[in-house]
Amino acid sequence: MSFNFLSPVSDSVLAHNELLSLQTLGKKMKIHSDQNGMPDLDGVQMAIIGVLENRNDVNYMGEDLNFDTIRMSLYALFPGNWNTKLADLGDIRKGASVEDTYFALKTTISVLVEKKIIPIILGGSQDLTYANYRAYDTMAPMINIVNVDSNFDLGDVSVDMKNNSFLGKIILEQPYNLFNYSAIGYQTYFNSQEEIDLMEKLYFEAYRLGEVSNKISLVEPVMRDAHIVTLDLKSVRASEMGAKQKYSPNGFDGKEICAISRYAGISNKVSSFGIYEFKVTKELDATPMLISQIIWYFIEGVNCRIKDDDFSSGNSHQKFNVLIEEDELIFYKSTKSGRWWIEIPFLPNVNNKLKKHTLLPCTHEDYIEASHGKIPERWYKAYKKNSF
């Protein structure tokens, strides 16, 4: 299948790219252009896709999207000590209906993920995460989503899906492929008590903004288990953003959001990464540069991936057994990376969801706390979810 849903990168961006140093990302990237068409994707590991769709934004007022400023900022950055091949495949334009755009995005992501190419999606409204999730329907039995956001986006599923209610549709619509959902950086006053209670009831994970800001490394084991990472720019504090992008005085700062993005890249499981809720402005604006740096750190993370989750080799991990009351918790530590996992017991008598998810990423602190008699909360939630 050709990528016939994608329109080429604009001539103005390509003209800007011509003026850049030979060492910049823009000069090292394969780019879909009018002149040369779609590039050959052999050896490409990551591909940027813009999606010019925002009609399901609850605040949509007819404004058009454009990612030229983001591309110009990104192309001008210098790569790290990388050997990654990148491509920019251009944009998926608005379809006749929003469902048409979803279909185009779903199809494009499916093709890329099957080719072992990680799509980096630029949106558009965050309901595009729904199309991203549906792209995995034929590829993976159970999917974990991590949402970096100030809101859970559960919303009211009795009305049409919007960018603040896509998660409700993901949970309730067949086929049921969602195993775990984690919210990173939520702010309590933006979420109703009913939504907070529902997150608890479903044994989903939610980490408050203050909790993550105090200890950014909390994000690492959560990202290590994610397949899809979706990042809402509303999770970033207003002072870091341009005029049209300001949402809340509280949120992650630029350094924190880039660290979170790097953790997403380091995860061996993350196979698609989306940045959403970009608002175009004519003024000079720091937002495109921040988005470019978020992408840069994600690419950096992918370059630092270590294949440390193959447990078939006996000498690749150390095993630790911890007794807590009636339970025996089994921890594994990679001898290659020093990262930790905890085993979730297989429950043969229930409708078990965990065919492959028998090991849960955790931290060294989880092992220490378990040694002192405290059951890790992530283990408890995964265990309970698996007991449904």
Backbone hydrogen bonds, N-H to C=O, Kabsch-Sander energy under -0.5 kcal/mol:
donor,donor_aa,acceptor,acceptor_aa,energy
4,N,2,S,-1.9
6,L,3,F,-1.5
7,S,91,D,-3.6
9,V,32,H,-2.7
14,L,10,S,-1.9
15,A,11,D,-2.6
16,H,12,S,-1.9
17,N,13,V,-2.2
18,E,14,L,-1.5
19,L,15,A,-0.7
19,L,16,H,-0.9
20,L,17,N,-1.5
24,T,21,S,-1.6
25,L,77,L,-3.1
26,G,75,Y,-2.4
27,K,24,T,-0.6
28,K,24,T,-0.7
28,K,25,L,-1.2
29,M,25,L,-0.5
30,K,86,L,-2.4
32,H,88,D,-2.8
33,S,31,I,-0.7
33,S,37,G,-1.5
37,G,33,S,-2.1
44,V,41,L,-1.8
45,Q,85,K,-2.6
46,M,85,K,-1.4
47,A,118,I,-2.3
48,I,87,A,-2.8
49,I,120,I,-2.5
50,G,90,G,-2.5
51,V,122,L,-2.7
52,L,92,I,-2.7
53,E,51,V,-1.7
57,D,54,N,-1.7
60,Y,57,D,-2.1
71,R,67,F,-2.4
72,M,68,D,-2.7
73,S,69,T,-1.9
74,L,70,I,-2.9
75,Y,71,R,-3.2
76,A,72,M,-1.2
77,L,74,L,-1.5
82,W,80,G,-2.3
86,L,28,K,-0.5
86,L,84,T,-0.5
87,A,46,M,-1.6
88,D,30,K,-3.0
89,L,48,I,-2.5
89,L,87,A,-0.5
91,D,7,S,-2.1
92,I,50,G,-3.2
93,R,5,F,-0.7
93,R,91,D,-0.7
101,T,97,S,-1.4
102,Y,98,V,-2.5
103,F,99,E,-2.4
104,A,100,D,-2.3
105,L,101,T,-2.6
106,K,102,Y,-3.2
107,T,103,F,-2.6
108,T,104,A,-2.2
109,I,105,L,-2.9
110,S,106,K,-2.3
111,V,107,T,-2.1
112,L,108,T,-2.3
113,V,109,I,-3.1
114,E,110,S,-2.2
115,K,111,V,-1.4
116,K,113,V,-1.6
117,I,112,L,-2.8
118,I,45,Q,-2.9
120,I,47,A,-3.1
121,I,119,P,-0.6
121,I,273,F,-2.8
122,L,49,I,-3.0
123,G,121,I,-0.6
123,G,275,I,-3.1
124,G,51,V,-0.6
124,G,53,E,-0.6
125,S,53,E,-1.9
128,L,125,S,-1.7
129,T,126,Q,-2.2
130,Y,127,D,-1.7
131,A,127,D,-0.6
132,N,128,L,-2.1
133,Y,129,T,-2.8
134,R,130,Y,-2.3
135,A,131,A,-1.2
136,Y,133,Y,-1.7
137,D,134,R,-1.6
139,M,136,Y,-1.6
140,A,136,Y,-2.3
143,I,177,N,-3.5
145,I,180,N,-2.5
146,V,228,I,-2.5
147,N,182,S,-3.3
148,V,146,V,-0.6
148,V,230,T,-2.6
149,D,147,N,-1.0
149,D,184,I,-1.6
157,V,155,G,-0.7
159,V,156,D,-1.2
163,N,56,N,-2.2
165,S,162,K,-1.7
167,L,153,D,-2.0
168,G,153,D,-0.8
168,G,154,L,-0.7
169,K,165,S,-1.1
170,I,166,F,-2.1
171,I,167,L,-2.5
172,L,168,G,-2.0
173,E,169,K,-1.8
177,N,175,P,-1.4
179,F,143,I,-2.9
179,F,177,N,-0.6
180,N,143,I,-1.1
182,S,145,I,-2.3
183,A,205,E,-2.5
184,I,147,N,-2.9
184,I,182,S,-0.5
185,G,183,A,-0.6
185,G,207,Y,-2.0
186,Y,207,Y,-1.5
187,Q,150,S,-2.2
188,T,186,Y,-0.5
190,F,187,Q,-2.4
191,N,188,T,-2.1
196,I,192,S,-2.1
197,D,193,Q,-2.7
198,L,194,E,-2.3
199,M,195,E,-2.4
200,E,196,I,-1.7
201,K,197,D,-2.6
202,L,198,L,-2.3
203,Y,200,E,-1.3
204,F,199,M,-2.3
205,E,181,Y,-2.0
207,Y,183,A,-2.8
208,R,206,A,-0.5
209,L,186,Y,-2.0
212,V,208,R,-2.2
213,S,209,L,-2.9
214,N,210,G,-2.2
215,K,211,E,-1.1
218,L,215,K,-1.9
219,V,216,I,-1.8
220,E,217,S,-1.0
222,V,218,L,-0.7
223,M,219,V,-2.7
224,R,220,E,-2.0
225,D,221,P,-0.6
225,D,222,V,-0.9
226,A,223,M,-1.7
227,H,144,N,-2.5
228,I,144,N,-2.0
229,V,272,S,-2.0
230,T,146,V,-2.7
231,L,274,G,-2.7
232,D,148,V,-2.8
232,D,230,T,-0.5
233,L,231,L,-0.5
233,L,276,Y,-2.0
235,S,232,D,-2.4
236,V,233,L,-1.7
237,R,252,F,-2.2
238,A,248,S,-2.9
240,E,237,R,-1.8
241,M,238,A,-1.8
245,Q,242,G,-1.0
246,K,242,G,-0.8
246,K,243,A,-0.7
252,F,235,S,-2.9
257,I,253,D,-2.4
258,C,254,G,-1.7
259,A,255,K,-1.9
260,I,256,E,-2.5
261,S,257,I,-1.9
262,R,258,C,-2.1
263,Y,259,A,-2.1
264,A,260,I,-1.9
265,G,261,S,-2.0
266,I,262,R,-2.3
267,S,263,Y,-1.2
271,S,227,H,-2.5
272,S,227,H,-1.1
273,F,119,P,-2.4
274,G,229,V,-2.6
275,I,121,I,-3.0
276,Y,231,L,-3.1
277,E,124,G,-3.9
278,F,123,G,-1.1
290,L,286,A,-2.3
291,I,287,T,-2.7
292,S,288,P,-2.2
293,Q,289,M,-2.2
294,I,290,L,-2.4
295,I,291,I,-2.4
296,W,292,S,-2.6
297,Y,293,Q,-2.4
298,F,294,I,-1.8
299,I,295,I,-2.6
300,E,296,W,-2.4
301,G,297,Y,-2.3
302,V,298,F,-2.3
303,N,299,I,-2.1
304,C,300,E,-0.9
304,C,301,G,-1.0
305,R,302,V,-1.4
308,D,306,I,-1.9
311,F,309,D,-0.8
314,G,312,S,-0.5
316,S,313,S,-1.3
318,Q,333,K,-2.9
320,F,331,F,-2.9
322,V,329,L,-3.1
324,I,322,V,-0.5
324,I,327,D,-3.1
327,D,324,I,-2.6
329,L,322,V,-3.4
329,L,327,D,-0.6
331,F,320,F,-3.4
331,F,329,L,-0.6
332,Y,341,W,-2.5
333,K,318,Q,-2.5
334,S,339,R,-2.9
335,T,316,S,-2.7
336,K,316,S,-0.6
338,G,334,S,-1.4
340,W,362,C,-0.8
341,W,332,Y,-2.3
342,I,360,L,-2.7
343,E,330,I,-2.9
344,I,358,T,-3.3
350,V,347,L,-1.0
352,N,350,V,-2.1
355,K,353,K,-1.7
358,T,356,K,-2.1
360,L,342,I,-3.3
362,C,340,W,-2.3
367,Y,363,T,-1.3
368,I,364,H,-2.2
369,E,365,E,-2.9
370,A,366,D,-2.5
371,S,367,Y,-2.1
372,H,368,I,-0.8
372,H,369,E,-0.7
373,G,370,A,-1.9
374,K,369,E,-2.5
375,I,373,G,-0.5
380,Y,376,P,-2.1
381,K,377,E,-2.6
382,A,378,R,-2.3
383,Y,379,W,-2.6
384,K,380,Y,-2.6
385,K,381,K,-2.6
386,N,382,A,-1.8
387,S,384,K,-1.1
388,F,385,K,-1.1
